[in-house]
Amino acid sequence: TINSADVIVHTIGTLFDTSVTHRVKPGGPGTYEQVNRDTLASLLDVLEKPKKIIYVSSAGHPPFLSRYLRAKHEAEQLLLKS
């Protein structure tokens, strides 16, 4: 199980979300918020004790993808607060 791991590497993310490809509202299934941020929140919720977590984030984004970077940074904040 995830709780028996010594280290967790979180590489889940999407560059083209469903708000662009299928007109889903931000925060809905397949969006930057759900994939890039909420998957990390779900992981943190199921951990029974603190773990070493490597989170792959981003330092930049194409000009039209500011929500991508915002969701990544929100996930970083969740991790730092956990």
Phi, psi and omega per residue, in radians:
T1 nan 2.958 -3.133
I2 -1.116 -0.542 -3.116
N3 -1.311 -0.205 3.079
S4 -1.590 -0.083 -3.139
A5 -1.327 2.543 3.045
D6 -1.452 -0.635 -3.117
V7 -2.382 2.473 3.092
I8 -2.104 2.299 3.075
V9 -1.915 2.040 -3.134
H10 -1.756 1.894 3.135
T11 -2.076 0.213 -3.095
I12 -1.233 2.345 3.101
G13 -3.093 2.923 3.079
T14 -2.464 2.467 3.105
L15 -1.633 -0.584 3.109
F16 -2.044 1.852 -3.045
D17 -1.585 2.989 -3.058
T18 -1.274 -0.228 3.041
S19 -1.221 -0.459 3.097
V20 -1.532 -0.804 -3.024
T21 -1.472 -0.498 -3.078
H22 -2.324 0.224 3.104
R23 1.012 0.608 3.046
V24 -1.368 2.485 3.133
K25 -1.151 2.506 3.083
P26 -0.880 2.328 -3.099
G27 1.708 -0.237 -3.141
G28 -1.385 3.109 -3.116
P29 -0.994 2.264 3.079
G30 1.459 0.075 3.121
T31 -1.546 2.944 3.113
Y32 -0.958 -0.768 -3.092
E33 -1.102 -0.779 -3.102
Q34 -1.242 -0.788 -3.056
V35 -1.407 -0.889 -3.024
N36 -1.375 -0.508 -3.102
R37 -1.871 -0.919 -2.972
D38 -1.226 -0.445 3.071
T39 -1.146 -0.624 3.081
L40 -1.210 -0.723 3.103
A41 -1.039 -0.723 3.116
S42 -1.125 -0.706 3.088
L43 -1.062 -0.830 -3.130
L44 -1.078 -0.577 -3.139
D45 -1.160 -0.549 -3.067
V46 -1.636 -0.150 3.139
L47 -1.259 2.302 -3.122
E48 -1.468 -0.417 3.109
K49 -2.609 2.840 -3.130
P50 -1.000 2.507 3.140
K51 -2.292 2.815 2.939
K52 -1.411 2.127 -3.121
I53 -2.151 2.226 3.023
I54 -1.775 2.072 -3.107
Y55 -1.959 2.142 3.126
V56 -1.540 1.965 -3.100
S57 -1.919 -2.613 -3.088
S58 -2.649 2.524 3.107
A59 -1.766 -0.147 -3.101
G60 -2.805 3.087 -3.110
H61 -2.717 2.741 2.980
P62 -1.065 2.678 -3.039
P63 -0.917 -0.549 -3.060
F64 -1.627 0.137 -3.072
L65 -2.112 0.788 -3.120
S66 -1.119 -0.552 3.101
R67 -1.123 -0.545 3.088
Y68 -1.009 -0.930 -3.104
L69 -1.167 -0.686 3.117
R70 -1.054 -0.756 3.128
A71 -1.130 -0.691 3.093
K72 -1.093 -0.770 -3.141
H73 -1.185 -0.623 3.068
E74 -1.103 -0.675 3.088
A75 -1.131 -0.704 3.086
E76 -1.016 -0.749 3.134
Q77 -1.110 -0.709 3.068
L78 -1.033 -0.743 -3.120
L79 -1.166 -0.750 3.141
L80 -1.131 -0.566 -3.135
K81 -1.409 -0.288 -3.057
S82 -1.348 nan nan
